[in-house]
Amino acid sequence: MARPSVLILHAPGTNRDREAAWACELAGGVPEIVHIRQLRGGERRLRDYDLLLLPGGFTYGDALGAGTRLALDLWAFFQEELQAFVERGGRVLGICNGFQALVKLGLLPGRLSDAEGAPAWGPDTRRVTLAPNASGRFECRWVHLALDPNCRAPLSRKMEAPLFCPVAHGEGNFQVVDPGTLAALEAGGHVLFRYVDSVGQPARGRYPLNPNGSVADIAGLCNRQGNVVGLMPHPEDHVVPLQNPLRDGRGLGLRLFEWMLHP
């Protein structure tokens, strides 16, 4: 069986692409770091890959807000290609800055309404955002993540226990436009991960268990189809036990990459 191919998108300011590539290799994939100019120029085609991975970093220096400029590029130059990729079941993973870009793009959480004529996704559909951390500062610390049991992404067979991985961001505070949006996210199975304590109990907004103030302790999302997922923490920074500061061998982020490549 052929190993799944991974396009790891690099844009000016991306700095976590090599770690993401190593995680994909360990999970049995064949990663390739591709600059966004190569996609625009036609040297690479998204349709030739199984997984699109948007890694962490500070694309375009976060000059317009974290992930915003990259989201504009994706919308302006790759809207139809990305739409076709997702609709055929291609998988998309956004980590930290990549998650920010997917949220600003509207691809996450994507469509929340079944109303006739409602667009599937796009910047104008956004009802959620990632705002500056409630602490008012850059947060770099290890956190625990539990899979939401109602999420549409079928991760449960690889996510029995919480993940343990670091965050490193200044704008990871997930917020919604109104309570109805939060209710729709939860009822629709769009919540992927939540911040929890070391034994999997809800953080309930407590700092630093919830490191940024995110509403309902939300740390990651998925779309209705379950093939587009994103999260603020960095699972690529805990793919081998040696990286675990607690040295207890638990919570490997490698499980997420294994599922993304072999769902």
KEKE-386536 format. One record per residue (C-alpha): x, y, z. Coordinates in steps of 0.25 Angstrom, whole numbers, m for minus. Each point is the difference from the previous one (the first is absolute). Last residue first. Layout:
REM KEKE-386536
> east,north,up
> X,Y,Z .
...
//
This chain:
REM KEKE-386536
> east,north,up
> m32,29,37 .
> 14,m3,m4 .
> 7,13,m3 .
> m8,9,9 .
> m1,m11,10 .
> 15,m2,1 .
> 2,15,1 .
> m9,1,12 .
> 6,m12,7 .
> 14,6,m2 .
> m4,11,11 .
> 4,m10,11 .
> m7,1,12 .
> 7,m9,10 .
> 15,m5,0 .
> 1,5,15 .
> 13,8,m2 .
> m7,13,5 .
> 7,9,m10 .
> m5,m9,m11 .
> 10,2,m12 .
> 7,m14,2 .
> m14,m7,m1 .
> 0,3,m15 .
> m11,8,m8 .
> m1,11,10 .
> 3,13,m7 .
> m8,m4,m13 .
> m13,1,10 .
> 2,15,0 .
> m12,7,7 .
> m10,9,m8 .
> m8,m11,m7 .
> m6,m3,m14 .
> m8,m10,m7 .
> m6,m2,m14 .
> m4,m14,m3 .
> m12,m1,9 .
> m10,3,m10 .
> m7,11,9 .
> 13,7,2 .
> 10,m3,12 .
> 4,9,11 .
> 11,2,11 .
> 4,5,14 .
> m14,3,5 .
> 0,3,15 .
> m15,4,0 .
> 5,14,m5 .
> 15,1,m2 .
> 7,7,11 .
> 14,m2,m5 .
> 7,m11,8 .
> m12,m8,5 .
> 7,m8,10 .
> 8,13,3 .
> m10,5,3 .
> m13,m5,4 .
> m11,1,m11 .
> m7,m13,5 .
> 12,m8,m2 .
> m9,m13,m2 .
> 6,m12,6 .
> 9,m9,m8 .
> 10,m5,10 .
> 10,11,m3 .
> m10,11,0 .
> m8,3,m13 .
> 0,9,m12 .
> m10,m3,m10 .
> 2,m7,m13 .
> m9,m3,m13 .
> m12,9,2 .
> m8,0,m13 .
> m10,m11,4 .
> m12,8,m5 .
> m6,1,14 .
> 13,6,5 .
> 3,10,m11 .
> m15,4,m1 .
> 0,3,15 .
> 12,8,m1 .
> m6,8,m12 .
> m13,2,8 .
> 8,6,12 .
> 5,11,m9 .
> 11,4,m9 .
> 10,m11,5 .
> 13,0,6 .
> 13,m8,0 .
> 11,7,7 .
> 13,m5,m8 .
> 6,13,m3 .
> 14,1,6 .
> 4,m14,m2 .
> 9,m11,4 .
> m8,m12,5 .
> 7,m13,5 .
> m5,m14,m1 .
> m7,m11,8 .
> m11,m7,m6 .
> m11,m6,8 .
> m3,m15,0 .
> m8,m8,m9 .
> 4,8,m12 .
> 3,m11,m11 .
> m13,m7,m1 .
> m8,13,3 .
> 5,8,m12 .
> m12,m1,m8 .
> m1,15,m4 .
> m15,4,3 .
> 3,4,14 .
> m10,m5,11 .
> 10,m7,9 .
> 9,13,1 .
> 14,m4,m1 .
> 8,4,13 .
> 12,9,m1 .
> 10,2,11 .
> 9,12,0 .
> 15,3,0 .
> 5,15,0 .
> 3,12,m8 .
> m10,11,1 .
> 2,14,m7 .
> m6,10,9 .
> m13,8,3 .
> m4,m12,9 .
> m13,m1,m7 .
> 7,m4,m13 .
> m2,9,m12 .
> m12,m5,m9 .
> m3,m12,m8 .
> m13,2,m7 .
> m14,m6,m2 .
> m12,4,m8 .
> 7,0,m13 .
> m8,m1,m13 .
> 6,12,m7 .
> 14,m6,0 .
> m5,m12,m7 .
> m8,m13,2 .
> m12,m9,m4 .
> m8,12,m4 .
> m15,0,5 .
> m9,m1,m12 .
> m11,m8,7 .
> 3,0,15 .
> 7,m12,5 .
> 8,9,9 .
> 14,m2,7 .
> 8,m1,m13 .
> 15,1,2 .
> 6,m2,13 .
> 11,3,m5 .
> 0,3,m15 .
> m3,14,4 .
> 13,5,m5 .
> 3,7,13 .
> m3,m13,7 .
> 9,m8,m10 .
> 11,11,2 .
> 0,m1,15 .
> 1,m15,m1 .
> 12,1,m9 .
> 6,10,10 .
> m2,m10,11 .
> m2,m13,m8 .
> m9,m2,m12 .
> m3,m14,m5 .
> m7,m2,m13 .
> m5,m14,m6 .
> m4,m2,m14 .
> m15,m6,0 .
> m4,4,m14 .
> m7,13,5 .
> 13,4,7 .
> 9,0,m12 .
> m11,6,m9 .
> m2,12,10 .
> 15,1,1 .
> 2,1,m15 .
> m12,10,m2 .
> 5,9,11 .
> 15,m1,m3 .
> 5,14,m4 .
> m9,10,7 .
> m5,m8,11 .
> 13,m7,3 .
> 8,13,m1 .
> m11,7,9 .
> 2,m11,11 .
> 15,2,m1 .
> m2,15,3 .
> m9,m3,12 .
> 8,m11,7 .
> 2,9,12 .
> m4,14,m2 .
> 3,9,m11 .
> 15,0,2 .
> 0,m14,5 .
> 15,1,m4 .
> m4,m5,m14 .
> m3,m14,6 .
> 4,0,14 .
> 3,m15,2 .
> m8,m13,1 .
> m3,m10,m11 .
> m11,0,m10 .
> 0,m15,m5 .
> m8,m4,m12 .
> m1,m16,0 .
> m2,m10,m12 .
> 8,8,m10 .
> m1,1,m15 .
> m13,8,0 .
> 8,12,7 .
> 8,2,m13 .
> 15,3,0 .
> 9,8,m10 .
> m13,7,m4 .
> 5,14,3 .
> m9,3,11 .
> 3,m13,7 .
> 15,2,m1 .
> m2,14,5 .
> m6,m6,13 .
> 12,m7,3 .
> m1,m15,0 .
> 6,m9,11 .
> m2,m14,m4 .
> m5,m11,10 .
> 0,m15,m3 .
> m9,m6,11 .
> 2,m11,10 .
> m2,7,13 .
> 14,1,2 .
> 2,7,m13 .
> m12,9,3 .
> 6,5,13 .
> 13,3,m7 .
> m7,8,m10 .
> m7,8,11 .
> 13,3,7 .
> 5,5,m13 .
> m11,9,m3 .
> m1,7,14 .
> 6,13,m5 .
> m9,7,m10 .
> 3,14,m1 .
> m1,2,m15 .
> m9,m12,m4 .
> 3,m15,0 .
> m12,m10,m2 .
> 3,m14,4 .
> m5,m9,m11 .
> m2,m14,5 .
> 0,m13,m8 .
> m6,m13,6 .
> 9,m12,m1 .
> m4,m9,m11 .
> m5,m14,4 .
//
